[in-house]
Amino acid sequence: MKIEDVIKSGIVDFSNVPPGYYLIGLISAFENRFQAVADGMMKEISWKQFFAIICITMCTEAPTLKDLSEILGSSHQNVKQILVKLEKKGFVKFREDKEDKRKQRIVLTNACKRFCEKNDEMSRNIMSSMFDGISERDIRTTIKTIVSIEKNLREGASSDEKSK
């Protein structure tokens, strides 16, 4: 069921839900729906694996597991699981850092780059259709809002830890 269908259906009473709670619920439900659609589009890998690849691609140098975990906003264990699956598929390799031999850098393979090229047009089409009719201004406002919410979350969590 689509989010708008849930809202209109009357299955859930949203009338007393504060807007902030409602937004977090919408974001969570959207993430689940988006992941299901994206997982169905790419047969070879999951959305989370593809998102890790996208983030690696955007890094100015090959990231470490710690770097990538921070970028993805996920635990080292979860990111390591994603990377192990990508490594088994031949999409990533771990390379020793030249300056610090204890660090392992994550590098995309040529097979991964071919996969990305093969799926680039489909990915662009999905993104384009998803944002059809939504102004760049609205998108930028949404980005700004989510960044602010995340900042408040981090600051609230750190102040809660200090008060314990």
C-alpha positions as CSV (number, residue, x, y, z in Angstrom):
1,M,0.0,0.0,0.0
2,K,1.3,3.5,-0.9
3,I,1.8,6.0,1.9
4,E,-0.9,8.3,0.6
5,D,-3.3,5.3,0.6
6,V,-2.5,4.5,4.2
7,I,-3.1,8.2,5.1
8,K,-6.5,8.2,3.3
9,S,-7.6,4.7,4.3
10,G,-8.5,5.5,7.9
11,I,-6.7,2.4,9.0
12,V,-4.5,4.6,11.2
13,D,-5.7,7.7,13.0
14,F,-3.0,10.4,12.4
15,S,-5.1,13.3,13.7
16,N,-3.4,13.5,17.1
17,V,0.1,12.8,15.9
18,P,2.5,15.7,16.3
19,P,4.0,16.8,13.0
20,G,7.6,15.9,13.9
21,Y,6.5,12.3,14.9
22,Y,4.5,12.1,11.7
23,L,7.5,13.2,9.6
24,I,9.8,10.6,11.2
25,G,7.1,7.9,10.6
26,L,6.8,9.0,6.9
27,I,10.6,8.9,6.5
28,S,10.8,5.4,8.0
29,A,7.9,4.1,5.9
30,F,9.3,5.7,2.8
31,E,12.7,4.1,3.4
32,N,11.1,0.7,3.7
33,R,9.1,1.2,0.5
34,F,12.0,2.6,-1.4
35,Q,14.3,-0.3,-0.4
36,A,11.7,-2.8,-1.5
37,V,11.4,-1.1,-4.9
38,A,15.1,-0.6,-5.3
39,D,15.9,-4.2,-4.3
40,G,13.5,-5.4,-7.0
41,M,15.1,-3.3,-9.7
42,M,18.6,-4.6,-9.3
43,K,18.8,-8.4,-9.2
44,E,22.5,-8.7,-8.5
45,I,22.7,-6.6,-5.3
46,S,20.5,-5.0,-2.7
47,W,19.8,-1.3,-2.3
48,K,22.0,-1.1,0.8
49,Q,24.9,-2.7,-1.2
50,F,24.3,-0.2,-4.0
51,F,24.2,2.7,-1.6
52,A,27.5,1.6,-0.2
53,I,28.9,1.6,-3.7
54,I,27.5,5.0,-4.4
55,C,29.1,6.4,-1.2
56,I,32.5,4.7,-2.0
57,T,32.4,6.3,-5.4
58,M,31.8,9.8,-3.9
59,C,34.8,9.6,-1.5
60,T,37.8,11.6,-2.5
61,E,40.0,8.6,-1.6
62,A,39.2,5.0,-1.0
63,P,37.5,4.9,2.4
64,T,38.2,2.7,5.4
65,L,35.5,0.7,7.1
66,K,35.3,3.4,9.8
67,D,34.9,6.1,7.2
68,L,32.2,4.3,5.3
69,S,30.3,3.4,8.5
70,E,30.2,7.1,9.4
71,I,29.1,8.1,5.9
72,L,26.3,5.4,5.8
73,G,25.3,6.1,9.4
74,S,25.5,2.4,10.3
75,S,27.5,0.2,12.6
76,H,30.9,-1.3,11.6
77,Q,29.3,-4.7,11.9
78,N,26.5,-3.9,9.5
79,V,28.8,-2.2,7.0
80,K,31.3,-5.1,7.2
81,Q,28.5,-7.5,6.3
82,I,27.5,-5.4,3.3
83,L,31.2,-5.3,2.1
84,V,31.8,-9.0,2.6
85,K,28.8,-9.7,0.3
86,L,30.1,-7.2,-2.2
87,E,33.6,-8.7,-2.0
88,K,32.1,-12.2,-2.7
89,K,30.4,-10.8,-5.8
90,G,33.7,-9.3,-6.9
91,F,32.6,-5.7,-6.5
92,V,35.0,-4.5,-3.9
93,K,38.5,-5.3,-2.7
94,F,40.3,-4.4,0.5
95,R,43.7,-2.8,0.1
96,E,46.2,-2.0,2.8
97,D,46.7,1.7,3.4
98,K,50.0,2.9,2.2
99,E,50.7,5.1,5.2
100,D,49.1,3.0,8.0
101,K,49.4,-0.7,7.4
102,R,46.7,-1.4,10.1
103,K,44.0,0.3,7.9
104,Q,42.2,-1.4,5.1
105,R,40.9,0.8,2.3
106,I,37.8,-0.3,0.3
107,V,38.3,-0.2,-3.5
108,L,35.7,-0.7,-6.2
109,T,36.6,-3.3,-8.8
110,N,36.3,-3.1,-12.6
111,A,33.3,-5.5,-12.3
112,C,31.6,-3.1,-10.0
113,K,32.3,-0.2,-12.3
114,R,30.8,-2.1,-15.3
115,F,27.8,-2.9,-13.1
116,C,27.3,0.8,-12.3
117,E,27.7,1.8,-16.0
118,K,25.1,-0.9,-17.0
119,N,22.6,0.3,-14.4
120,D,23.3,4.1,-14.6
121,E,20.4,4.9,-17.0
122,M,17.9,2.9,-15.0
123,S,19.0,4.5,-11.8
124,R,18.8,8.0,-13.3
125,N,15.3,7.3,-14.7
126,I,14.0,6.1,-11.3
127,M,15.4,9.1,-9.5
128,S,14.0,11.5,-12.1
129,S,10.5,9.9,-11.9
130,M,10.6,9.9,-8.1
131,F,11.2,13.7,-8.0
132,D,8.9,14.5,-10.9
133,G,6.8,17.6,-10.1
134,I,8.9,18.5,-7.0
135,S,10.8,21.7,-7.3
136,E,14.5,21.9,-6.6
137,R,13.7,24.4,-3.9
138,D,11.4,21.9,-2.1
139,I,14.1,19.2,-2.4
140,R,16.7,21.6,-0.9
141,T,14.3,22.5,1.9
142,T,13.8,18.9,2.7
143,I,17.5,18.2,2.7
144,K,18.1,21.2,5.1
145,T,15.3,19.9,7.4
146,I,16.7,16.4,7.5
147,V,20.2,17.6,8.2
148,S,18.9,19.8,11.0
149,I,16.9,16.9,12.5
150,E,20.0,14.7,12.4
151,K,22.1,17.4,14.0
152,N,19.6,17.7,16.8
153,L,19.5,14.0,17.2
154,R,23.3,13.8,17.6
155,E,23.3,16.7,20.0
156,G,20.4,15.4,22.0
157,A,22.0,11.9,22.3
158,S,25.3,13.3,23.4
159,S,23.7,15.6,26.0
160,D,21.7,12.5,27.3
161,E,24.9,10.5,27.6
162,K,26.6,13.4,29.5
163,S,23.7,13.6,32.0
164,K,24.0,9.9,33.0
